[in-house]
Amino acid sequence: MLLVAVSLATFILLVLSAFQITLAAGAPLGRFAWGGEHRVLPATQRIASVGSVAIYALAASFPLQKAGVITLWPAGWIEAGIWVIACTLAVSIGLNAMSRSRAERRVMTPVAAILATLFFMVSLS
């Protein structure tokens, strides 16, 4: 079960990374992110989208290490890191649900909920 949860979480984070890269490149999908205020993101939000990719990679590294796929962090950091990420994702459910953007609420809220669930599953396994 651990490997399934890690694989699904990693896949979702990869898809989100691709989405953020398309936003950073100027794709007119801004209604799904950053509050949905802009169809095409302004420069500051494009930079933030690139930063999001780094955060997604960081988040993916912890469950991947727990599953034995990579070794990047000190072993003592893994459990705490996964819990911190899981709790952050749980908070992001509410933040996405409060978005002014209907598209962001409908798409990103369930994505955050699925990711939070997967990270909690990994933390408990």
C-alpha positions as CSV (number, residue, x, y, z in Angstrom):
1,M,0.0,0.0,0.0
2,L,2.9,2.4,0.7
3,L,4.3,2.1,-2.8
4,V,0.8,2.8,-4.3
5,A,0.3,5.9,-2.2
6,V,3.8,7.1,-2.9
7,S,3.4,6.5,-6.6
8,L,0.0,8.3,-6.8
9,A,1.3,11.2,-4.8
10,T,4.4,11.5,-7.0
11,F,2.3,11.3,-10.1
12,I,-0.1,14.1,-9.0
13,L,2.9,16.3,-8.0
14,L,4.4,15.7,-11.4
15,V,1.1,16.7,-13.1
16,L,0.9,19.8,-10.9
17,S,4.5,20.7,-11.8
18,A,3.7,20.5,-15.5
19,F,0.7,22.7,-14.8
20,Q,2.8,25.3,-13.0
21,I,5.4,25.2,-15.8
22,T,2.6,25.9,-18.4
23,L,1.4,28.8,-16.2
24,A,4.9,30.2,-16.0
25,A,5.2,29.9,-19.7
26,G,2.1,32.1,-20.2
27,A,-0.7,29.6,-20.7
28,P,-4.1,31.1,-20.2
29,L,-5.0,28.8,-17.3
30,G,-4.7,31.3,-14.5
31,R,-8.3,30.8,-13.4
32,F,-7.2,27.5,-11.9
33,A,-4.4,28.9,-9.7
34,W,-3.3,31.8,-7.5
35,G,-6.8,32.8,-6.7
36,G,-7.9,32.8,-10.3
37,E,-7.7,36.6,-10.7
38,H,-5.6,36.5,-13.9
39,R,-6.2,34.5,-17.1
40,V,-2.5,34.8,-17.9
41,L,-0.4,35.2,-14.9
42,P,1.6,38.4,-14.3
43,A,5.4,38.1,-14.0
44,T,5.5,37.8,-10.2
45,Q,3.0,34.9,-10.2
46,R,4.9,33.2,-13.1
47,I,8.0,33.3,-10.9
48,A,6.0,31.8,-8.0
49,S,4.8,29.1,-10.3
50,V,8.4,28.1,-11.0
51,G,9.0,28.1,-7.3
52,S,6.0,25.8,-6.8
53,V,7.8,23.2,-9.0
54,A,10.7,23.2,-6.5
55,I,8.3,22.9,-3.6
56,Y,6.5,20.0,-5.3
57,A,9.9,18.2,-5.9
58,L,10.8,18.7,-2.2
59,A,7.4,17.4,-1.1
60,A,7.8,14.3,-3.4
61,S,11.2,13.5,-2.1
62,F,10.1,12.6,1.4
63,P,7.6,9.8,0.6
64,L,10.0,8.6,-2.2
65,Q,12.7,8.2,0.4
66,K,10.4,6.5,2.9
67,A,9.5,4.0,0.1
68,G,13.2,3.4,-0.5
69,V,13.2,4.9,-4.0
70,I,15.8,7.6,-3.2
71,T,18.1,8.6,-0.4
72,L,18.4,12.4,-0.1
73,W,17.6,13.4,3.5
74,P,18.9,12.3,6.9
75,A,16.7,9.3,8.0
76,G,15.4,11.2,11.1
77,W,13.8,13.9,8.9
78,I,11.5,11.7,6.9
79,E,8.7,11.0,9.3
80,A,8.5,14.5,10.5
81,G,8.8,15.9,7.0
82,I,5.9,13.8,5.7
83,W,3.7,14.8,8.6
84,V,4.5,18.5,8.0
85,I,3.7,18.2,4.3
86,A,0.5,16.2,5.0
87,C,-0.7,18.9,7.5
88,T,0.2,21.7,5.0
89,L,-1.8,19.9,2.3
90,A,-4.7,19.6,4.7
91,V,-4.7,23.3,5.3
92,S,-4.5,23.9,1.5
93,I,-7.8,22.1,1.1
94,G,-9.5,24.9,3.0
95,L,-7.5,27.6,1.2
96,N,-8.4,26.2,-2.2
97,A,-12.0,25.9,-1.1
98,M,-12.1,29.6,-0.2
99,S,-10.7,30.7,-3.5
100,R,-12.6,33.4,-5.4
101,S,-12.1,31.3,-8.5
102,R,-14.9,28.8,-9.1
103,A,-12.5,26.8,-11.4
104,E,-9.8,26.7,-8.7
105,R,-12.3,25.6,-6.0
106,R,-13.7,22.8,-8.3
107,V,-10.4,21.4,-9.4
108,M,-7.7,22.2,-6.9
109,T,-9.7,21.5,-3.7
110,P,-10.2,17.8,-4.6
111,V,-6.6,17.6,-5.8
112,A,-5.4,19.0,-2.4
113,A,-7.7,16.6,-0.6
114,I,-6.4,13.6,-2.5
115,L,-2.8,14.6,-1.9
116,A,-3.4,15.2,1.8
117,T,-5.0,11.8,2.1
118,L,-2.1,10.1,0.3
119,F,0.5,11.8,2.4
120,F,-1.4,10.9,5.6
121,M,-1.5,7.3,4.3
122,V,2.2,7.4,3.8
123,S,2.8,8.9,7.2
124,L,0.8,6.1,8.8
125,S,2.4,3.2,7.0
